[in-house]
Amino acid sequence: MDPLSLLEKYGKGNPEFLNLIVNHSQAVAKKALEIAKKFPQVNLDFVYKGAMLHDIGCFFTYFPKFNEQATEPYIKHGVIGRDILEKEGYLDLALVCERHIGVGITKQEIIEKKLPLPLRDMVPQTLEEKIIAFADKFFSKVPERVDKEKSVEEIKKELRKYGEEKVRIFETWYKEFLNKEESL
């Protein structure tokens, strides 16, 4: 399976947005693979494909300047991506889509914040899923910055909006994946 072909299949009607998603996904895949190579038990092919496809659901959600006619909120791009990849027959990769948002979203958060998502935990479970979600935090989908890494401080500031627990999860991953022990 070629992830680029799948992205092109679902993004073909919007070439500018397709280009943005592909560039973002390539940056995420590069970083995720750099991290994954440190762990011999990790399936590198899975990490590559998961990183390339994690945002496939974006083609069906509202996105300023690129997909303004869409009515689904951006927060649903993970579950939409899961539906797409399940339909395509890639059940394991489908979970990457659903579980990569932030550092994960719990069922309790969905209830408390009244999020328009199915009532289930959407938290990375496998090492591969965690690596992809972590790598994704470093890259935005802003065209001017799509391949420029965010600083750790920028990421923590963004995550802090959703609670200190999200920052702690990111810091744990940072230490594990980048072998950094210095204080964050």
C-alpha positions as CSV (number, residue, x, y, z in Angstrom):
1,M,0.0,0.0,0.0
2,D,1.3,3.4,-1.0
3,P,0.2,6.1,1.5
4,L,0.6,8.9,-1.1
5,S,-1.9,7.1,-3.4
6,L,-4.4,7.0,-0.6
7,L,-3.9,10.7,0.3
8,E,-4.3,11.6,-3.4
9,K,-7.4,9.5,-3.7
10,Y,-9.1,11.4,-0.8
11,G,-7.6,14.9,-1.4
12,K,-7.8,14.9,-5.2
13,G,-10.5,17.6,-5.3
14,N,-8.3,20.1,-3.4
15,P,-4.7,20.1,-4.7
16,E,-3.5,22.9,-2.5
17,F,-4.8,21.3,0.6
18,L,-3.5,17.9,-0.5
19,N,-0.1,19.5,-0.9
20,L,-0.2,20.9,2.6
21,I,-1.3,17.6,4.1
22,V,1.4,15.7,2.2
23,N,4.1,18.1,3.2
24,H,3.0,18.0,6.9
25,S,2.8,14.2,6.8
26,Q,6.2,13.9,5.3
27,A,7.8,16.1,8.0
28,V,6.0,14.0,10.7
29,A,7.1,10.7,9.0
30,K,10.7,11.8,8.9
31,K,10.8,12.7,12.6
32,A,8.8,9.7,13.6
33,L,11.2,7.4,11.7
34,E,14.3,9.1,13.3
35,I,12.8,8.3,16.7
36,A,11.5,4.8,15.8
37,K,15.0,3.7,14.6
38,K,16.1,3.8,18.3
39,F,13.7,1.0,19.2
40,P,14.4,-2.3,17.5
41,Q,11.0,-3.7,18.3
42,V,9.2,-0.9,16.3
43,N,7.8,-1.7,12.9
44,L,9.3,1.1,10.8
45,D,7.0,0.4,7.8
46,F,4.0,0.9,10.1
47,V,5.4,4.1,11.5
48,Y,6.0,5.5,8.1
49,K,2.5,4.6,6.8
50,G,0.8,5.8,10.0
51,A,2.6,9.1,10.0
52,M,1.8,9.6,6.3
53,L,-1.9,8.8,6.8
54,H,-2.6,10.2,10.3
55,D,-4.3,13.4,8.9
56,I,-6.2,11.8,6.0
57,G,-9.5,12.8,7.7
58,C,-8.6,16.5,7.4
59,F,-9.9,16.4,3.8
60,F,-13.4,16.2,5.3
61,T,-13.2,18.8,8.0
62,Y,-13.3,22.6,8.2
63,F,-9.9,24.1,7.6
64,P,-9.4,27.9,7.1
65,K,-8.3,28.9,3.6
66,F,-8.1,25.3,2.4
67,N,-11.4,23.5,3.2
68,E,-13.9,26.2,4.3
69,Q,-16.9,24.5,2.6
70,A,-16.6,21.4,4.9
71,T,-19.0,21.3,7.8
72,E,-17.3,18.8,10.1
73,P,-15.2,20.3,12.9
74,Y,-11.5,19.8,12.7
75,I,-11.4,17.8,16.0
76,K,-13.2,15.0,14.1
77,H,-10.4,14.5,11.6
78,G,-9.1,11.6,13.6
79,V,-12.3,9.6,13.7
80,I,-13.0,10.4,10.1
81,G,-9.5,9.2,9.2
82,R,-10.2,6.0,11.2
83,D,-13.4,5.5,9.2
84,I,-11.6,6.0,5.9
85,L,-8.8,3.6,6.7
86,E,-11.2,1.0,8.1
87,K,-13.1,1.2,4.8
88,E,-9.9,0.7,2.9
89,G,-9.0,-2.3,5.0
90,Y,-6.2,-0.9,7.2
91,L,-7.6,-1.5,10.6
92,D,-4.3,-1.0,12.6
93,L,-3.5,2.2,10.8
94,A,-7.0,3.5,11.3
95,L,-6.4,3.6,15.1
96,V,-3.3,5.9,14.5
97,C,-5.7,8.4,13.0
98,E,-8.1,8.3,15.8
99,R,-5.5,8.3,18.6
100,H,-3.0,11.0,17.4
101,I,-5.0,14.1,18.4
102,G,-2.9,16.1,20.9
103,V,-1.4,13.4,23.1
104,G,-4.7,11.6,23.1
105,I,-8.3,12.3,24.2
106,T,-10.0,10.3,26.9
107,K,-13.7,9.3,27.0
108,Q,-14.0,11.4,30.2
109,E,-12.6,14.5,28.4
110,I,-15.1,13.9,25.6
111,I,-18.0,13.9,28.1
112,E,-16.7,16.8,30.2
113,K,-16.0,19.1,27.2
114,K,-19.0,17.9,25.2
115,L,-16.7,17.1,22.3
116,P,-18.4,16.0,19.0
117,L,-16.7,12.6,19.2
118,P,-17.7,9.0,19.9
119,L,-17.7,8.2,23.6
120,R,-14.5,6.1,23.8
121,D,-10.8,6.6,24.8
122,M,-8.8,7.9,21.8
123,V,-5.3,7.7,23.4
124,P,-2.2,6.2,21.8
125,Q,-1.6,2.7,23.0
126,T,1.3,1.2,21.1
127,L,4.8,2.5,21.0
128,E,4.3,3.2,17.2
129,E,1.1,5.2,17.9
130,K,2.9,7.2,20.6
131,I,5.9,8.0,18.4
132,I,3.6,9.2,15.6
133,A,1.5,11.4,17.9
134,F,4.7,12.8,19.5
135,A,6.3,13.6,16.1
136,D,3.1,15.3,14.9
137,K,3.3,17.8,17.8
138,F,6.4,19.3,16.2
139,F,4.8,20.3,12.9
140,S,1.9,22.6,12.2
141,K,-0.2,22.7,9.1
142,V,0.5,26.4,8.5
143,P,1.9,26.6,5.0
144,E,4.8,28.9,5.9
145,R,5.9,26.6,8.7
146,V,4.8,23.2,7.6
147,D,8.3,21.7,7.6
148,K,9.7,23.9,10.4
149,E,9.9,22.2,13.8
150,K,8.2,23.9,16.7
151,S,10.2,24.4,19.8
152,V,9.4,22.3,22.9
153,E,8.2,25.5,24.6
154,E,5.7,26.2,21.7
155,I,4.4,22.6,22.0
156,K,4.0,22.8,25.8
157,K,2.2,26.1,25.5
158,E,-0.3,24.7,23.0
159,L,-0.8,21.6,25.1
160,R,-1.2,23.6,28.3
161,K,-4.6,24.9,27.0
162,Y,-5.9,21.3,27.5
163,G,-4.4,20.8,31.0
164,E,-1.1,20.1,32.7
165,E,-1.6,16.4,32.4
166,K,-1.2,16.8,28.6
167,V,2.1,18.6,29.1
168,R,3.3,15.8,31.5
169,I,2.5,13.2,28.9
170,F,4.4,15.1,26.2
171,E,7.4,15.5,28.6
172,T,7.4,11.8,29.4
173,W,7.4,11.0,25.7
174,Y,10.2,13.6,25.1
175,K,12.4,11.9,27.7
176,E,11.7,8.5,26.3
177,F,11.9,9.2,22.6
178,L,14.7,11.8,22.5
179,N,16.6,10.4,25.5
180,K,16.7,13.8,27.1
181,E,16.9,14.0,30.8
182,E,17.2,17.7,31.2
183,S,14.3,19.5,32.7
184,L,11.7,20.8,30.4
